[in-house]
């Protein structure tokens, strides 16, 4: 799959959003004790990026992320 097409096509991203098994093949994603949720810091650590990079992506793409579903806590 061409990465540029994936970046540009929300429909294509939605079609592969459920395929999370590849993430575990890269490395384990640490989760909170409930086994389902992660913090913004955990996501940043997993992808080896700064916290602000994740926050910026969430800000720019909140509607799409919440439709997949991403939830935020205050």
N, C-alpha and C positions, 0 to 999 in steps of 0.2 A: 504494500500500500504506500502510495506516495505521501510523505509527511506534509507537503505543502497543501495537498488536497484535503487532508484530514484537518489541518489548521483552518482552512477556509470554509469547510462545509459542516455546518451544525448538524445537518441530517446524518452525515456520515459519522460524526462523533457520537451521536445518539445511538447509531446502529452498533457501535462497538463498546459503549459505556458499560455494559454488563460483563464484558470479558476482562475481569480483574485478575484472573489466574496467573497471567504473565508477571504481574507485580511480585508475587511470591517467588517466582523463579529468579528474579533479580536480587531481591533480599527481602527479609521479613519486614512487614509493616507493623510497628508497635501500635497497640491499641489500648484504650482505657480499660479498666477492669470489667466493663460490661461486654467486652469483646466485639463491639461494633463501632464505637466512636473514637475519633482522634482529635487532637488539638491542632491548632494552626502551627504551633511549634513542631509537633510530630510530623506533619506533612512537610514542612521546610527541611527538617532533618532527613526524612526519607529521600527527598529529591536533591538533597545537598545544596540547597539554596538558602538565601537569607529570608528571614521572617517577612521583611518588607516586600520581597518578590511575590510571596504567596498572597499577602494582603492586597497587593496591587492587582493580581490576577482575579481575586475574588471581587474586588471593587469593579473591575472592568467587565466581568462576566457573571455577576450575581444571578441574574434571571436564569441563565442556562444552568448554572450549578445548582440552584435551588430546585429546578425542574427534574433533577437526576437522582435522588434528592439530596441536597446538602442543606443542613440546618445549622443555624448559628445560635449560640447561647450568649446571653448578656453577662 
